[in-house]
């Protein structure tokens, strides 16, 4: 994959769209908004990746705009799911378990530590 200014702008524009959609839907769905967003984002990324691999040919710029940009801005959980599935698909089971555990566990621990620091020190 080559890095170009067009690709960066495609991702940036898509990210703005995805983040705006995330904000709108989380407001619409209230306390369950992020759960709905994560599931929708994973579903959409699974469909797009499969369509692009099997049925529809799109440019690298379009692919980046839709997957990394819009869906990455909408939810990074979809990217996490895709990476984990790639590890499983390529029979890297131990790597997948470590990746999933470290991502979820590490993310929760980092969140707790950040919250603790703000509550107790700052």
C-alpha positions in Angstrom: 0.0 0.0 0.0 1.5 3.3 -1.0 1.0 6.4 1.1 -0.1 9.5 -0.8 -1.7 12.8 0.1 -4.9 11.8 -1.7 -5.1 8.7 0.6 -4.5 10.9 3.7 -7.3 13.3 2.6 -9.6 10.3 1.8 -9.1 8.9 5.3 -9.5 12.3 6.9 -12.7 13.1 5.1 -14.1 9.6 5.8 -13.0 9.9 9.4 -15.0 13.2 9.8 -18.0 11.5 8.3 -17.7 8.4 10.5 -17.1 10.4 13.7 -20.2 12.6 12.9 -22.3 9.5 12.3 -21.0 8.0 15.6 -21.9 11.2 17.5 -25.4 11.4 15.9 -26.2 7.7 16.5 -24.9 7.7 20.0 -27.2 10.7 20.7 -30.1 8.9 19.1 -29.6 5.5 20.9 -28.7 7.0 24.3 -26.9 4.7 26.7 -26.8 1.8 24.3 -25.4 3.9 21.4 -21.8 2.8 21.5 -22.8 -0.9 21.7 -25.1 -0.4 18.6 -22.3 1.5 16.8 -19.7 -1.1 17.5 -21.9 -3.9 16.2 -23.0 -1.9 13.2 -19.4 -0.9 12.4 -18.2 -4.5 12.6 -21.0 -5.7 10.4 -20.4 -3.0 7.8 -16.6 -3.7 7.8 -17.2 -7.4 7.4 -19.5 -6.8 4.4 -17.2 -4.2 2.8 -14.0 -6.3 3.1 -15.7 -9.3 1.7 -17.4 -7.4 -1.1 -14.0 -5.8 -2.1 -12.2 -9.1 -1.9 -14.8 -11.2 -3.8 -17.3 -9.1 -5.8 -16.5 -5.4 -6.3 -13.3 -3.9 -7.5 -12.7 -0.4 -6.0 -9.7 1.9 -6.0 -7.3 1.9 -3.0 -8.5 5.5 -2.3 -12.2 4.4 -2.2 -11.3 1.4 0.0 -9.4 3.6 2.4 -12.2 6.3 2.4 -14.8 3.7 3.3 -12.9 1.3 5.6 -10.2 3.3 7.4 -12.0 6.6 7.1 -15.7 6.3 7.6 -15.7 3.0 9.5 -12.5 3.8 11.4 -14.1 7.1 12.5 -17.3 5.4 13.2 -15.8 2.8 15.4 -12.2 1.5 15.8 -13.7 -1.7 17.2 -14.5 -2.8 13.7 -10.8 -2.6 12.8 -9.9 -4.5 15.9 -12.3 -7.2 14.9 -11.0 -7.4 11.4 -7.4 -7.7 12.7 -8.3 -10.5 15.1 -10.2 -12.4 12.4 -7.2 -12.1 10.1 -5.0 -13.7 12.8 -7.6 -16.5 13.2 -8.0 -17.0 9.4 -4.2 -17.4 9.1 -4.2 -19.9 12.0 -2.3 -17.6 14.3 -4.5 -18.6 17.2 -2.1 -17.8 20.1 -1.4 -14.4 18.6 -5.1 -13.8 18.2 -5.8 -14.7 21.8 -3.0 -12.5 23.0 -4.1 -9.6 20.8 -7.7 -9.8 21.9 -6.8 -10.1 25.6 -4.2 -7.3 25.4 -6.6 -5.0 23.5 -9.6 -5.5 25.7 -7.8 -6.0 29.0 -5.2 -3.4 28.3 -7.8 -0.9 27.2 -9.8 -1.4 30.3 -6.8 -1.2 32.6 -5.5 2.0 30.8 -9.0 3.6 31.1 -9.1 2.7 34.9 -5.6 4.1 35.4 -6.4 7.3 33.5 -9.6 7.8 35.5 -7.8 7.0 38.8 -5.0 9.6 38.0 -7.5 12.3 37.3 -9.6 11.6 40.4 -6.7 11.3 42.8 -3.8 13.4 41.5 -5.2 16.1 39.3 
